[in-house]
Amino acid sequence: AQAGALAALDADSRLTLRPGLRWQLAPHGPDTVALRLFDRTITLPAECEPAVRAVLTGAVSRVGDLPGLPDDADRLTLARRLLREAVLVPE
C-alpha cells in the first residue's frame, strides 16, 4: 500500500498518522526540526514544522492543504518523505 501510495501521490491525496505511532516534534537547531519516533529521529527543515504538526495532529489530511510551505511541490516532497518513513499512511 505504501509503494502504491507513493507512486500515485498528488495534491489531492489524503494521508493520516500511522495508527499507534508515538511522536514528538521539537526544534533542532536554528534551521531544522526533529520528529522523534520510538526507534529513530527524522530531521526536517524548520519551514516544514507547521505542515508536519498539522498532519500529525489530524488537523489536515489532504496533501495540498498542508500549511507553511510555498507550493505543492514542497508539500509533495514532505508527504513522500513521511510516507517512506512510515509516519503517514494513505487514508
N, C-alpha and C positions, 0 to 999 in steps of 0.2 A: 504493500500500500504506500509506503514511503517513497519508493522509487517512482511509482506511477504518479504520485502527487507532485514530486519534484519536476517531472517531465511536463506535466500539464499546468504548472503553477502560472497564474496570471493575476492581475489586479483584482479580479472578482472572486478569486479563490478564498475559501473560508478555512481558518485554522483555529485550533484550540490547544490548550495546555495538555500535555500528556497526563492522563489520569494518575493521581497519586504522586506526581512529581513534587518534590520539595525544592524550593529555590529561595535565593536571597540575591537582591540586586543592590550593589553598592558602588560608590565612586572608587576608582583605582588609578590614582594619579590625576594629573590635570586634564588629560585628553581621552581617558578611557573609563569604562565602567566594567565591573566584574559581575558576571552572572554565576553565582556559586550554586552548584548542584551537589548531590550526595557524593558523587565519585570524581568530580572534576570542576574546574573553573573555566568559563568561557570569557575571554576579554573582547570587548567591542568598543568602537568609537563612542565617545561621550554623547555625540549627537543622536545616537540610537536609543538612549535611555527612555525618552517618552514613549517611543514605539514599543520597545521591549516591555516596559511596565504595563502599557495598555493591553497588549495581547496576553501577558501572563496573568493579569487580574481579571480577564474576561470582558474588559470594557470595549474592546474592539476584536472582531473576528475576521473581517474582510481585509485582505492584504492592502488594497487600495485606500483604506481608511486609516492606516497607521499614521499617527501624528508625528510631527517634528522632523520629518525627512523631506527633502526638497522635491522629489519626484518618484514616480512609480518604479523606475529602475533601481533606486536605492531601497525602496520598500521590498521589492522582489529579491534583491541581494540578501537583505536581512532575513526575510522569510525562508529563503533557501538554506541559509546557514542554520537557522533554528530547527528546520525540518531535518537536515543532515545530522545535527547534533542530538536528534530525538527529543528535543524540548517540546516541540509542537507536533501535532498530528492533524491530518485532514478532518474536517467536520463531517 
